Amino acid sequence: MYRIGIDGGGTRSRFAVLENGKELFRCESGGLNYNSYGEKEILSNLLAAMTALTKAGFKPQDCAGIGAGAAGISNPKAIPFLKGSLRKQGFSCPIVIAGDQEAALVGGIGKKAGILLIAGTGSICMAQDGRGNRFRTGGYGHIIDDAGSAYAVGRDILNAVVRARDGRANPTALEERVFETLSVKTMEEVIAYIYAPERNKKDIAALASILTDTLILEDAAAGRIAAHAAEELTLLVIAALAQINSSAVRTENGPECFPLLLEGGLILKNREINRMFWRILQEKEIPVFPAQKEHDAAYGAALLL
């Protein structure tokens, strides 16, 4: 009997087949995000993966369970549709569907107590207490949240530029970098770019790449933006840690130090923000340490059962 783990992403999905913790097979298909694709396309993507599994010799009746970490499950139609679609493929086994961040957490550190912080286009933090309980902080979208994310940094960069331009703040090198990145020569062109109907949060998040390590160290506005992002990300971790039931993982000397896994382009690629982040945690004596990822979200999804 085998298990299937599904990492249902926004553009690509990964499927892993496990038996007694050993990965036997893997395949990919298109995205499963209910907020990004129509039901017909999601069903087609699932069918393509299930066909690959069947061809590899993994029959639905031999499946012990399916765990899926999927983007877009906040949509109330998403989980019933995904479960129903899998049932239509002949799977009568138990099916568990959770957020993609939960699968990434379990894949990354297993089921022991620990924390996952994701800081890419958006931001979210997940924690687990080692007894099957998981807790979330952040991740409520770019309009009201996504603190410390690439989107938040991109927005803060643009804010710093307009404030410097009209005299509310000192001049900043960020203005020249924004103009270069967008290939524009005037502030009016910047505004036209930002508020164009086709613009989305990923376009604003892409501006975070302007915040290079050198610029952070040389430009006051850039330094403040980086420091603010690092502080917001530490708050996500601290709040998540507070929700862990530490009594489940106490040692003779008190609560143990928890593994903290980082994911996402902003926190992994920007060395200065990463350095500031760890420094703040150290200064506040937060009991966490850097974790090395054990497995990916597809593997972790199979462990959600």
Long-range contacts (C-beta under 8 A, 24 or more apart in sequence): 1-62, 1-63, 1-64, 2-58, 2-62, 2-63, 2-64, 3-63, 3-64, 3-65, 3-66, 3-67, 3-302, 3-305, 4-53, 4-58, 4-63, 4-65, 4-66, 4-67, 4-302, 5-66, 5-67, 5-68, 5-69, 5-103, 5-107, 5-297, 5-298, 5-299, 5-300, 5-301, 5-302, 5-303, 5-304, 6-32, 6-49, 6-66, 6-67, 6-68, 6-69, 6-70, 6-298, 6-301, 7-68, 7-69, 7-100, 7-103, 7-104, 7-296, 7-297, 7-298, 7-300, 7-301, 8-32, 8-33, 8-68, 8-69, 8-70, 8-71, 8-82, 8-100, 9-33, 9-71, 9-100, 10-36, 10-71, 10-72, 13-45, 13-49, 14-296, 14-297, 14-298, 15-49, 15-52, 15-53, 15-298, 16-296, 16-298, 16-299, 16-301, 16-302, 17-53, 17-56, 17-58, 18-299, 18-302, 23-299, 24-58, 25-53, 25-56, 25-58, 26-298, 27-52, 27-53, 27-56, 31-71, 32-68, 32-70, 32-71, 32-72, 32-82, 33-70, 33-71, 33-72, 34-70, 34-72, 34-73, 34-75, 34-77, 34-78, 34-81, 34-82, 35-71, 35-72, 35-74, 35-75, 35-78, 36-71, 36-72, 39-81, 42-81, 42-82, 42-85, 43-85, 46-82, 46-85, 46-86, 46-89, 47-89, 50-89, 60-89, 60-90, 60-91, 60-92, 60-93, 61-90, 61-92, 63-91, 63-93, 64-93, 64-94, 64-305, 65-93, 65-94, 65-95, 65-96, 65-302, 65-305, 66-91, 66-93, 66-94, 66-95, 66-96, 66-305, 67-95, 67-96, 67-97, 67-98, 67-103, 67-301, 67-302, 67-303, 67-304, 67-305, 68-95, 68-96, 68-97, 68-98, 68-103, 68-301, 68-304, 69-97, 69-98, 69-99, 69-100, 69-101, 69-102, 69-103, 69-104, 69-297, 69-300, 69-301, 69-304, 70-97, 70-98, 70-99, 70-100, 71-99, 71-100, 73-97, 73-98, 73-99, 94-305, 96-304, 96-305, 98-301, 98-304, 99-136, 100-297, 101-126, 101-136, 101-139, 102-126, 102-134, 102-300, 102-304, 103-297, 103-298, 103-300, 103-301, 103-304, 104-263, 104-296, 104-297, 104-300, 105-134, 105-261, 105-300, 106-300, 106-301, 106-303, 106-304, 107-293, 107-294, 107-295, 107-296, 107-297, 107-298, 107-299, 107-300, 107-301, 107-303, 108-261, 108-263, 108-291, 108-293, 108-294, 108-295, 108-296, 108-300, 109-259, 109-261, 109-291, 109-293, 109-294, 110-294, 110-303, 111-303, 112-249, 112-259, 113-244, 113-248, 113-249, 113-256, 113-258, 114-258, 114-259, 114-260, 114-261, 114-291, 115-237, 115-240, 115-241, 115-244, 115-258, 115-259, 115-260, 115-261, 115-288, 116-260, 116-261, 116-262, 116-263, 117-233, 117-236, 117-237, 117-240, 117-260, 117-261, 117-262, 117-263, 117-264, 117-267, 118-262, 118-263, 118-264, 119-148, 119-149, 119-150, 119-229, 119-233, 119-262, 119-263, 119-264, 119-266, 119-267, 120-149, 120-150, 120-205, 120-263, 120-264, 120-265, 120-266, 120-267, 121-146, 121-149, 121-150, 121-151, 121-201, 121-202, 121-205, 121-264, 121-265, 122-146, 122-149, 122-151, 122-201, 123-147, 123-148, 123-149, 123-152, 123-232, 123-233, 123-236, 123-264, 124-236, 125-236, 125-237, 125-239, 125-240, 126-240, 127-240, 127-241, 127-243, 127-244, 127-258, 128-244, 129-244, 129-245, 129-246, 129-248, 129-249, 130-248, 130-249, 131-245, 131-248, 133-245, 135-240, 135-243, 135-244, 136-240, 137-236, 137-239, 137-240, 137-243, 138-236, 142-201, 142-204, 147-232, 147-233, 147-235, 147-236, 148-228, 148-229, 148-230, 148-231, 148-232, 148-233, 148-236, 148-266, 149-205, 149-229, 149-264, 149-266, 150-205, 150-206, 150-208, 150-264, 150-265, 150-266, 151-201, 151-204, 151-205, 151-208, 152-229, 152-232, 153-205, 153-207, 153-208, 153-211, 153-225, 153-226, 153-229, 153-266, 154-204, 154-205, 154-206, 154-207, 154-208, 155-204, 156-225, 156-228, 156-229, 157-207, 157-208, 157-210, 157-211, 157-222, 157-225, 158-190, 158-194, 158-204, 158-207, 160-221, 160-222, 160-224, 160-225, 161-187, 161-190, 162-187, 164-221, 169-221, 170-220, 170-221, 172-219, 172-220, 172-221, 172-222, 173-215, 173-218, 173-219, 173-221, 173-222, 174-210, 174-215, 174-219, 174-221, 174-222, 177-210, 177-215, 178-207, 178-210, 181-207, 181-209, 181-210, 208-266, 208-270, 211-270, 211-273, 213-270, 213-271, 213-272, 216-272, 216-273, 217-272, 226-270, 226-272, 226-273, 226-276, 227-276, 229-266, 229-273, 230-273, 230-276, 230-277, 230-279, 230-280, 231-276, 231-280, 233-267, 233-273, 233-277, 234-277, 234-280, 234-281, 234-284, 234-286, 237-281, 237-286, 237-288, 238-284, 238-286, 241-286, 241-287, 241-288, 255-287, 256-287, 257-287, 257-288, 257-289, 258-287, 258-288, 258-289, 259-288, 259-289, 259-290, 259-291, 260-288, 260-289, 260-290, 260-291, 261-291, 261-292, 261-293, 262-290, 263-293
